[in-house]
Amino acid sequence: MPKKSNLGFKYILLRKSLHFIFTLILILPVQPFIPFNNLFMIPREVFYTLLSVFAVTLNVIQLKRPLIRSDVKKALQNGRKMLFNEMSRLLPLEGAPQFLDDLDKALQRFEDMIDLQLSRVERKYEQIGGYIGITYGVIGSTIAYFLFENYVYYGVLSLMFVDSVSAIVGSYIGFHHYPLSEKTVEGSLFSFFVFFIVLSLHEISWVYAIFISLVAIITEVVSPEDNFYLPIIISMTTDFLNLSIP
């Protein structure tokens, strides 16, 4: 099957790379490699609570002010005007108007390119309602921690791999969309296998790994907002199965 010739793929890749980095912060309190107390001098529940407050505050600020890309473009335009005023004052009059005109057009093209790239990174509903994906991910993980404690580790892992792989693969080779959804069958299949491998590396039996991976992709497809529901549902599932926690 041919690959999609879709320029939007690299923007999905960029957004999900940022998503992956963000989930590393969410998993810090329960990851098994470095004791959390050696990193922060606060309890885990305080960490998640403060992170939730920060995410909500960030989103509220975003809702009450213009889009970030609009601010960036305005700053670039203001900088260009100041630059031109200064150059007009310093340059000799002969030949300056044509040079400044060419430079002005080049800078306008640069501003348009920056605006286009930022707009592609944003999801459509984020352009209307703020950057709520971050907020949903933090709140979902915080709820999962308070309900299922350290089982949130598996919930954040699902957020880290299932959501990211599904979106990246779906934007690259996804041709079979679910009804009334931008999600694809190809994205679900790849994310299923990746999460199955991740769980298997945690020495979870293949039966449980298949079941949890299946629950994860179903949640990712049918939930109204996967960033919110994935950490809760997967934490609940692994708690119900009484899995060992790393």
N, C-alpha and C positions, 0 to 999 in steps of 0.2 A: 504494500500500500504506500503511495507516495506521501512524502512529508508535506505538511502545510507550509506554504510559502507565506508565512504570516510574520510581519515585522513586530507584531505585538508580543511574540514569544519572548524576545529578550527583555521586555519590560515585565512580563510575568516572572521571568527568571530573577530579575533584580528584586521585585517585590517579595518573592518567596525566599530569596536569600536573606533579606532583612527580617522576614518572618522567622526564619530558622535561627538567626542570631537572637531575636527577641525571646524565643522559646528557651534558649540557653539560660536566660535570666530567670525564667519561670521555674526551671528545673533545679536551679542552684540549691534551694533549701533541702532537697531530698536526694540529690545525686550522691552516689556511694564513694566517690573518689577523694573528695576533700571534705573533711568535717565542716559542717555549716558554721559551727561556733568559732572555727578558725578564720572564717571569712567575715562574719558579721557578729557583732556583740548584741544581737537581739534575738528573741524567740522567732521560730518559723511563722507562727500565726501573726505576729506583728509585721514581719517582712511582707507577707501576702496582703495584709490589710493596708499597709503604707503604699504598696505597689498599686492596689486597687484605687486608693484615693488619688494617687498621682495620675493614673490612666483616665479616671473620670474627670479630673480637673483639666487635663490636657485636652480631652474631647470637648468639654464645655467651652474652653477658651477658643478652640477651633470653630465651634458653632457660632460664637459671638463675634468673630472677626472674619475678614475676607479669606479666601482660600490661600494657602501658602504660596501656590504658584503665582497668584495674582500679586502678592506682596513681593515676590522675587522679581517679577517682571517690572513692577513699579519702581523697585529699587534700582534695577538696571537702567530704566529709562531716565530716572533722576540723575544717576551717575553719568549717563551719556550726555545729558544737558549741561551738567557742570563741567565735564571734560571739554565740550565744544565751546563753551563760554570762555574757558581759560585758554584754549588753543587759538580762538579768534583774537584774543587780546595779545597773544605772544607772537603768532605767525605773521610774516609780512603779507601785505594785501595781494601781491602779485602771485597768482596761481593757487592761492589758499582756498577760494570758494570751491573749485572743482575737487581738490583734495579732501576738503571737509565733507562735501556731498558724497563722495565715494565711501569715505570712512563711515558716514552716517548710515548709508544703506547696508554696509557690511555689519555694523553693530545691530541694526534692526533685525537682520537675518539671524544673528546670534541669539537675540532676545526671543525671537519666534521659535527657534530650535529648543532653547531651554524650556519655554512654556509648553511646547509639544511633548517633550520627554517627561516633564513632571505630570502632565495631564494623563499620560498613558500609564504611569505608575499608580495613579489613583483609580480605585474602583468607582463605578458610576454612582452608587449610593453614598460613597464617601464624599463625592463632590457635592452632594446635597446635604448630608447629615453629619459631616465630620468624620474623623478617622476612628470609627467605632470598632473596627476589627481588633485593634489593640485592646480597647476597653473590654470587649466581650471575652477575649482570650484571658485577660487578667482576672476578671470577675468569675468566669467559669472555673479557672484553676483555683481561685481562692475558695469558692464554694466547695469544690471537690476536696480541697485539703481539710476544711472544717468538717465535712461529712465523712470522709474516708481516710483522713490523715495521710500517711506516707504512700498510699496507693495512688495519690495524685501523680506520682512518678510515671506510672504507665499512662495516665491521662495526658500528661504533657508530651510524652513520647509519641502518642497518637497525633497530637497537634503538630509535633515537629515533623513527622514523616508522612502520615496519611494525607493531611491537608496539602502539604508542599508538593509531594510527588504527584498527587492527583491533578493539581492545577498545572504543573509544569508539563507533564506528559500529555494531559488533555489539550493544552494549547499548542503542542508540537505535532502530535500524531493522532489527536482525538477527532474522529469523524462521526461516531455514533453517540448522539446526545440523548440524555434522558428527557422524557416529556416535560415541557415547561421548565427546563433547567439548562444552564450552560455547562454543567458537569457532563463528563463523557464516560462511556463504558471502558475505553482504553485507560483513562486515568485511574478508574477504580481498580482495574485488574493489576496495574503496575503497583499502585499503592498497597493493595492487598498483599502482593508477594514481598514487597519491601518491608512492610510491617511484620509479616510472618517471619522473615529472616531476622529482624531486630529482636522479636520476642524469643525466637529459637536461640539466639546468642545469649539470652538471659536464662538459658537452661529450662525453659518452659516446654512442657510436653507438646508434641506436634498437634495433638487433638485440641488442647486448650489454645495453642497459638493460632490454629485455623479458626476456631470459634471467635476468639477476640478480634482477629483481623476482619472477620466477616461482620461482626457487630460494628467495628470501626468504619468500614466503607459504607454500610447501610446508614449509619448515623451521619456520615459526611454527605451522603446523597440526599437524604430526606429531611434533614433538620433545617429549620429556617436560617440558622447561623451556626455553621460548624465550629467556628472558633469558641463559641460558648458551650455547645453541647458535647463536643468530643471529649474534653477533659473530664466532664462530669460522668458521662455514660461509661467511658472506659475505666475510670477509677472505680465506679460502682460495680462493673462487671468483674474486674480483677479482685475486688474485695469479696464479692459473692463467691468467686472460685477459690478464695483463700490462698492466693498465690504467695510465694515467698517474695519479700521485698529486698532488693540488693542493699 
